[in-house]
Amino acid sequence: MAAHERISVRPIGPDGGGAFVEMMNRTYTRKKTSTYFEWQFFKDPEGAALLGAYAGTRLVGCFGIKHRRLSGGRSACGAVDLIVDEEYRGKGIFSLLAREAQGAYSNGADLFYSFTNDRGKAALEKSLGWKTVCTVHTLVASGPHDGVSQKMNICGADGYGWEHNDKSFENRTFFLRDDRELVWRFSRNPEYDYTVVDCGEGFAVVKVFTDPVCGERFGDIVEFGTEGGRFAVRRLLGRAAAYLFREGVSKVTAWAMPGSVTRSVLGGLGFRESDQIRHFLVGAQTEEAARLCSPDSWFFVESDAEIF
């Protein structure tokens, strides 16, 4: 970046998808499309925004914001798709974007958050003073699986009648999704095809993913909900894992926080901690939200992060 080059910051509208996709695909191995851009920032029923940094007319950075509801009546803003072009890094652009986004899009939220990699963690801590609550390790089980092989209904996510979307048995803060959000996240997703495993007392959303490098097939348990307790969770997750292994995957992954009911259940089903991680950071906006900056305050599933 030339010393005289001025950086301007402004919202990216629906016509900015081409520049966004081009920058994303220069930066990450996970390739994006204009359909993803439209789905992520202009079709989310909870609301979203994307702020861009420009050197002249060239897009050189962006910072996405997603509005989310939390259990306990709280609200949050998630930071997603945080990018600065490699040529422009170390010039204060991320800090500029982050401060502008946090000031413009908070809408009275109790906290900001992000699931991010090592680089994003360092940038958010330095630029905004956000706290790293925990590092989330992906849990992995290897097949074959001898889980609960009893009655379950399998269907595509499109058209599923979403029910039992409850995780209150964890007695922790979790992200809420109503029917509209579940349809948007799983039935309208432009990147993955999801399947619903329904065992009558709850559902699990799963997907099969083929690694483009090694060709290995993995199964992900990305979301679940039940109105039951520990034994309902075990039946539900056991059946979801059994279904995925029957689909021919070599490993099944899931998320659960240490000390949670679900973590204990998954451990009993053979899931173990892997080296794959995401960092969870929080920028509390109220004194009450500051109390949520501890790992035992939260419960996550894979779909709470944007990459699953």
Residue, then its C-alpha position, 0 to 999 in steps of 0.5 A: m500500500a502506497a503511503h499516500e493511498r487513502i482507505s475508505v470504509r463503506p457497506i458492501g451492497p448486493d452488487g458487490g458480490g464479485a469483488f467479495v468472492e474474488m478476494m475470498n478466493r485469493t485468501y482461502t482454500r474454501k472457495k466461495t460463490s456469488t450465491y454464498f455472498e447473497w445467502q450469507f448477507f442478504k437472505d439471513p432472516e436474523g439480519a446481516a451486514l458486510l462492511g468493506a475497506y476500499a483503496g480507491t475502487r478496489l476492495v481490500g478488506c471486509f468485516g461481516i456482522k450476523h445478528r443472533r439471539l441467545s438463550g436467556g433473552r440476550s442478543a449478539c452480533g457475530a463477526v464473520d468473513l474477516i479478511v484483509d488482502e495480503e498486500y494490505r495487511g499490517k496497515g491498520i485496515f483490520s482495526l479500522l474495519a473492526r471499530e467501524a463495524q462494532g460501532a455501526y451494527s451493534n443494535g443494542a447487542d449484549l455482546f460481539y463474538s467470533f469463531t476464528n483461526d489463530r490470525g483472527k484471534a490475535a487481530l480481535e484481541k489486539s484491535l478490539g480487546w475481545k477476550t478469548v473465552c475458549t479454544v473449541h476442539t473438534l471431537v472425532a469418532s472412528g467407525p464402525h459405530d455400534g451406537v443406538s441402532q433403533k428406529m429413526n427417520i431420515c429425510g432431507a433438510d428441505g421441507y423438514g418440520w423443525e421441532h424440539n430445537d432446544k438445548s436448555f438441558e445444558n443449563r448454559t448459554f446457547f444460540l437460538r434458531d427458530d424455524r425460519e433460521l433453521v430453514w435458511r441455515f440448512s435447507r437453503n445453504p448453497e454449499y452443503d446438502y444436509t440430512v435430518v435424523d429424527c428419532g421422535e424426541g428430537f432431531a440431528v442435522v448431519k452432512v457428509f463431506t469429501d475432502p477435496v485433497c485426500g478424497e476421504r469421506f467425513g460425517d459431521i453432526v452439525e446441529f441437534g435439538t431435543e426436549g429430553g435430557r441426557f438419555a434422549v441426547r445419547r439416543l439422538l447422537g448415537r443414531a446420528a453417528a450410526y447413520l453416518f457410518r452406514e453412509g460410508v464415512s471414515k470418521v464422524t465429528a461433533w462439537a461439545m464443550p468440556g463439562s457439558v452433558t453432550r461432551s460426556v455423552l459423546g465421550g461415551l460414544g467414542f468421540r475424542e478430542s482432535d487437533q482441529i480447533r476454532h477460537f471463540l472470542v467475546g467482546a462484552q458490551t454490558e456488565e452482565a455479558a462480561r460474566l459470559c467470558s468463561p468456558d463453562s457459560w457456553f454450549f456450542v454445536e458445529s453449525d454455530a460456526e460458519i464453516f460447517 
